[in-house]
């Protein structure tokens, strides 16, 4: 096939995608979702690395331990605030349409949770089946545990998002009654918990206290998205979010000495994201304000078929990207570990050579994710008439993998 033929085929596919897009489709919201989705694998691939022990096993490591100047990069790549904003917006509109059709809340929620659960069940069941095979092929047990930990880590998001989605009807009522102020109590809860765990009484506080931030911390941006969909958050409110979030972010960093990185750094006593600290909410507020203000401009850009087509492909593969991107990196790193320390892949992330090497490996990870996704996307579709026995077996495999990944076995 010639280059000219390939270009013509690609142009035809792009035009077909654009032609099939309904006129009422909000391209800006889809574009924001795609951007937030791509930030997840990019962040994990850039800010995560490995070291090799004397037995040739892989262990997790982070370039942030050696390169503090990477911390601002985590501010850009931590876009879960935008993802929850768009998620709240889309869920509110979907729930409204379901009500107009006469669909019950339970039926609506069951459909959305099934779309989230199938890919998670798929990736964990597949990994459960792969672990004994890889071990028999000589992959060290420590490497398998490292890989399992990496695969399971992004899936916490799905659990939190599932619970928050179940609160959508209550978020809508709050938005109708309070407008954008409905998100303020969530901010207050996180601020209070942060004061208790980092303030003068921190030594007397139980270790589990930080878990109280888990739901309100991530629901904050989701509630803003619901308010946006209900037309209770406009450009004026977006400017307040952008300015207020930026000011709070700076104050927390400079005056209250919050960790600069938005992701966990090995060896650091404090972390911002697990569970979310007030710094995460400040960033989410600023990002949400910017997203709302840029909506019209993004929408105009995505009227171009060449820009719109990738957005459609990414959104159609959202859960596949989320569930399988760590597997793509491991598909390169695990075989390479038998060859020793390779810069950017299996060597420790503590040299400039590692940075250059990792940048060179990113396209390889992307290609591997694309290849894996060709088959893994089937988990996103309804499983048809799969027997209860097969579903139960997949659930059993998934549970076993989760126990292994969490270090409980």
Long-range contacts (C-beta under 8 A, 24 or more apart in sequence): 13-309, 14-305, 14-306, 14-308, 14-309, 15-305, 17-305, 17-308, 17-309, 17-312, 18-305, 18-308, 18-309, 21-308, 21-312, 26-299, 27-298, 27-299, 27-302, 27-303, 27-308, 27-311, 28-294, 28-295, 28-296, 28-298, 28-299, 28-302, 29-86, 29-89, 29-90, 29-295, 30-302, 30-311, 30-312, 30-315, 31-298, 31-299, 31-301, 31-302, 31-311, 32-82, 32-85, 32-86, 32-291, 32-295, 32-298, 33-83, 33-86, 33-87, 33-90, 33-315, 33-318, 34-310, 34-311, 34-314, 34-315, 35-79, 35-82, 36-79, 36-80, 36-82, 36-83, 36-86, 37-83, 37-314, 37-315, 37-318, 37-321, 37-322, 38-314, 38-321, 39-76, 39-77, 39-78, 39-79, 40-79, 40-154, 40-321, 40-322, 40-325, 41-321, 41-325, 41-328, 41-365, 41-366, 41-369, 42-77, 42-362, 43-74, 43-77, 43-78, 43-263, 44-150, 44-154, 44-325, 44-326, 44-329, 45-325, 45-329, 45-358, 45-361, 45-362, 45-365, 46-73, 46-77, 46-358, 46-362, 47-73, 47-74, 47-77, 47-263, 48-150, 48-329, 49-348, 49-349, 49-354, 49-358, 50-146, 50-333, 50-337, 50-345, 50-346, 50-348, 50-349, 51-347, 51-348, 51-349, 52-337, 52-340, 52-341, 52-346, 52-347, 53-142, 55-140, 55-142, 56-140, 56-337, 56-338, 56-340, 57-140, 57-141, 57-142, 57-143, 57-146, 57-337, 58-140, 58-142, 58-143, 58-146, 58-147, 58-333, 58-334, 58-337, 58-346, 59-142, 59-146, 60-146, 60-149, 60-150, 60-266, 61-266, 61-348, 61-349, 61-350, 62-263, 62-264, 62-265, 62-266, 62-349, 63-349, 63-350, 63-354, 63-355, 63-358, 64-261, 64-263, 64-265, 65-265, 65-266, 65-267, 65-349, 65-350, 66-349, 66-350, 66-351, 67-355, 68-260, 70-261, 71-260, 71-261, 71-262, 72-260, 74-261, 74-262, 74-263, 75-262, 75-283, 77-262, 78-262, 78-263, 78-273, 78-280, 78-283, 79-287, 80-157, 80-218, 80-221, 80-280, 80-284, 81-220, 81-221, 81-280, 81-281, 81-283, 81-284, 81-285, 81-287, 81-288, 82-221, 82-284, 82-287, 82-288, 82-291, 83-221, 84-161, 84-164, 84-218, 84-219, 84-220, 84-221, 84-222, 84-225, 84-284, 85-221, 85-222, 85-224, 85-225, 85-228, 85-284, 85-287, 85-288, 85-291, 86-225, 86-291, 87-161, 87-164, 87-165, 87-222, 87-225, 88-168, 88-171, 88-221, 88-222, 88-223, 88-224, 88-225, 88-226, 88-227, 88-228, 88-229, 89-225, 89-226, 89-228, 89-229, 90-225, 90-229, 91-165, 91-168, 91-222, 91-225, 91-226, 92-168, 92-171, 92-172, 92-175, 92-225, 92-226, 92-229, 92-230, 93-229, 95-168, 95-169, 95-172, 96-229, 105-169, 109-165, 109-166, 109-168, 112-165, 113-162, 113-165, 113-166, 114-382, 115-319, 115-380, 116-158, 116-161, 116-162, 116-165, 116-319, 117-158, 117-162, 118-319, 118-379, 118-380, 118-381, 118-382, 118-383, 119-319, 119-320, 119-322, 119-323, 119-376, 119-379, 119-380, 120-155, 120-158, 120-319, 120-323, 120-398, 121-379, 121-394, 121-395, 121-398, 122-323, 122-376, 122-378, 122-379, 122-394, 123-151, 123-155, 123-323, 123-324, 123-327, 123-376, 123-379, 124-151, 124-152, 124-155, 124-397, 124-398, 124-401, 124-402, 125-393, 125-394, 125-395, 125-397, 125-398, 125-401, 127-151, 127-327, 127-401, 128-397, 128-398, 128-400, 128-401, 128-404, 129-397, 131-401, 131-404, 134-334, 138-338, 139-334, 143-334, 143-337, 145-404, 145-405, 145-407, 147-326, 147-330, 147-334, 148-401, 148-404, 148-405, 149-405, 149-407, 150-326, 150-329, 150-330, 151-326, 151-327, 151-330, 151-405, 152-401, 152-402, 152-405, 152-406, 153-326, 154-322, 154-323, 154-325, 154-326, 155-323, 156-274, 157-322, 158-319, 158-322, 160-214, 160-215, 160-218, 161-218, 163-215, 164-215, 164-218, 164-219, 164-222, 167-219, 168-226, 171-219, 171-222, 171-223, 171-226, 172-226, 172-230, 174-223, 174-226, 175-223, 175-226, 175-227, 175-230, 175-232, 176-230, 176-232, 179-227, 179-232, 179-233, 180-224, 180-227, 180-232, 180-233, 180-237, 182-223, 182-226, 182-227, 182-232, 183-220, 183-223, 183-224, 183-227, 185-216, 186-216, 186-217, 186-219, 186-220, 186-223, 186-281, 187-216, 187-220, 187-278, 187-281, 189-213, 189-216, 190-216, 190-217, 190-220, 190-276, 190-277, 190-278, 190-281, 191-278, 194-277, 194-278, 198-256, 198-270, 210-275, 211-275, 213-275, 213-276, 213-277, 214-275, 214-276, 217-275, 217-276, 217-277, 217-280, 217-281, 218-276, 220-281, 220-284, 220-285, 221-281, 221-284, 221-285, 221-287, 221-288, 224-284, 224-285, 224-288, 225-288, 228-292, 233-292, 234-292, 235-292, 235-293, 237-289, 237-292, 238-288, 238-289, 238-290, 238-292, 238-293, 239-289, 239-293, 240-289, 241-285, 241-286, 241-288, 241-289, 241-292, 242-285, 242-286, 242-289, 242-290, 242-293, 243-289, 244-285, 245-281, 245-282, 245-283, 245-284, 245-285, 245-286, 245-287, 245-288, 245-289, 246-282, 246-286, 248-278, 248-282, 248-285, 249-279, 249-282, 249-283, 249-286, 252-278, 252-279, 252-282, 253-279, 316-377, 317-373, 317-377, 317-380, 319-379, 319-380, 320-373, 320-376, 320-377, 320-379, 320-380, 321-369, 321-373, 323-376, 323-379, 324-369, 324-372, 324-373, 324-376, 325-365, 325-369, 327-372, 328-365, 328-366, 328-368, 328-369, 328-372, 329-365, 329-368, 331-368, 331-372, 332-361, 332-364, 332-365, 332-368
